[in-house]
Amino acid sequence: MQVLDRRLGARLVALCLCDAEARALEVMATHGVPLHTFRPQSGRGVAGRVAETGRPIVVPNVRYDAMAMTELAEMGGPPSDAHSLVCVPLSMAGRAAGALSVYFSAVDGDDSSDEDREARSALLGVLEVVASLMSQALRAASLESLAPPPADAERQSQFEYANMIGASVAMRQVYEQVGQVARTNATALIRGESGTGKDLVAQAIHTNSQRARQPFVSVNCAALPDTLFESELFGHERGAFTGAHARKKGRFELAQGGTLFLDEVGELPLTTQAKLLRVLQTREFERLGGVETLHSDVRLIVATNRDMERAVASGTFREDLYYRLNVFTITLPPLRERRADIPALADYFLGKYATEHRRRISRLSSGALEVLAAYSWPGNVRELSNVIERAVVVCDGFVVHDRHLPETLRASEPQPSDETQTLGDAVARLEKQMIEEALRRAKGNAARAARELGTTERIVRYKAQKYGISSSRFRE
């Protein structure tokens, strides 16, 4: 709401959500007006009608519209100066869930010119995008609330749904997949580029499973030398090799009853792959140098950033093991494909590192956010985390500005500045980004992308053609 004020000149903003049981509208947040003084009614006034019908309403001047005066009358009468109103719906699961009311300063008189109509249309487009992002965030929050709570407060992990940041279409699909596989004991394969948060997803699966009270043991296969793989995974007996002075339990034993996470599983040597395959098939193994057969009750989650199909074709990864691991696959999108999540991620890391380094830093400037949005992020979320931590360290005030960011980011292709960027440019860029993201997740299916965006297939196809987006390039 503060951004709407700062960037678009919004005077008053109110977010209302439907209370289905009470058949009323509940005011969740306001800007420019006290929360308790904005009192919309279900089915009445602009917000009430928008929340009921799911269709936006634009009022050029609220002084001349009796319906628009309903909410303002509850604030003690009309304002001294003229206001226009744009009210857009929020939706969840295809149904109206609330309304976002935004009031702007208006000029009394004739406002029916083509230029005025085009300006209102562009403004409506911007606010519909904002409402769509709010709806996605609300849906993600509702999914989070349905997740099983931790067994006790001490076991609450930093990797639960609450700290898997992002409400983009791509991340909402990840949340849904985590919820699906967490309820089972199926082996999960997490794929994605380095730095996308594969370890967070593995922890979320464990924390929301029936094994949450049992151990979560993690192994970074890329960090182990070939000679230690077997000993680390299965343990060894005393005297099994030079330097084995005592019996040692392996990771499978340490994770008994819980979850074993093998990060960068594609780095396993072929000899260890054969033994891992046996454990998956028989649930049995022996320590290195031992004869006792041990039973394994472990849920296996693996992750990789390698092209596993190519590794199988080249003979560096066993085909039979690959199919054993590839039971349920979750593919994490790179950060450049979920740019809508960058502001939320940046704010999260800002708060985290400001606390950690004891710095009184309140926010990122709009210029800094624009630099972050323009960068390609080859290192994904991990790189963003490092960039924000550096900015917190070098920041010399209460706000992180673009000058506090590394030169490599500031040298990337810039977005249009506030002075040169028109409202239409901003709407078009965000619209194109959201359509591309939805088509990518829907694998080029325009109908499915339309459902995710809360619009029609015809509009998606029209907009795709307008922006030169070919849905065929997203098909597998």
Phi, psi and omega in degrees: 000322176296324178293320177298323177293310186290320187265329185244355178078027178294132181270315179228140177222139178217135177248122181238141177239148181284135171253100188297321183293316182273354183051051183218169174256129179253127179281117184267326182198149177221163175216127181087000179207138179301144184303318188284346184269348178264111188231080177286157179237140181300126178082353181240154180069180183291308181300319179297318179291318180296316179295330181280319186265337183077016180242140182288157176227134176243126179242110183300322179212114187294340180298332185254019181228112184297321181296322182289338181283348185300308180292322181292327178298328178291343179266009177101020177111174183290153178290162183290330178252166184285144178228143167256162184224132170238122181237124183237150182276153167253141183228150174220133180055036177079005181239152179298133182239352181166195183211145174248113181257125182233121181256137178236157173294140180231165179248126177298144178125194183285123178232033184260012180291161179300323181296318178295317180296320179294321179296317179294322179296317178296318179296319177300319179299317179299312184290330175294323176295316178300315179296324178296317178295320177297319180297319178297318179296320179294320179294318177299321179294324179290323176296321179298320182291338179275347181292144179301136179289159177296156184299321175204166187297326183292335182269000182297126187258151177289353185257014180287175183310322187300334182248013167270095192282137173134137179237016179292165179302317181299317181286328177296325176292322177297315179302317181296318180292321176301315179298323180293312186280334182297331182285351185244181173253015184295147174290134182246134175249117181257122182244150179160162179295162177298134177091007182273351177100034181296325178293327178296318181294319178300316178296320180296320178299313180296312184298330182259017179254175178287350179265011187302330181281347183264173187294149168244112184246128184245139178229125174267102185295333181287343184264358183256135172291154184305325185289345184255354184303306186297318180295319181294320184280317189249353180082176178212159176267162177299133179081006182295331177201171181299125181098353178274083186274349180206161176294141179228130176284141177271178183294329178296321178290319181294332181266010185307126181086349183243224186233135174249123181251117177256102178277143183054052183296338179295348180271358180296135175291157185300324181295320179288327177301320180296319180288325177295321177300320180296319179297319180293327183279318188250346185062030180225152177199167174237149173292155178297124181084005182249168180241349181284127178274125182252144179267138182250122172244079186227136173270125186259129172236131181234157180219153178202151171250007181271160172279097187293325179297320178292322178296321177295316181296326181275353178086009179271352176221134184293133181294317182295324178290321179302316181289333175290324181278330186273056179275309180226114185255133172242121180255120182271131180285145172292159185297329181293344178260004177221051185298335179298340181271351185300314179302317181294318178296316180298318178296320179298311181292327178299312178297320181297310186280332175297319177291316183296321182261008176057049178248139179267082180239126189265326186195174172259140179288162179297326177296319178295319179296324179293323176295317179298321182289334184276342186281153185274342175054063176296334178268004175059213188296326179298319178294319178299318178301315180294321180297316180292322178297317178299318180297321178297320182292318185269351183298134183252019180206207182262354183230135175276120178256171182297334180292342179275354180270155181299152181298327180300326178285316183291340180274353180288169184303120185282152171275159178302141181283168180301327184285328185258342184274126177272165178299320179297322178297316181296317180296314183297318182295316180290322179298313180299317181298315182292322180292318178298318181296316180294318179295324179295316180289330180271006180055041175086000181278107185294325180295316180292320178298321179297319179296320180293328181272354180072033180224195183258158178297323180299317181293319179299316180295320179297313181294322179299318178294321181299319184264007178070033180265121179263115182293338183295331182287350178263356181278144180278000000 
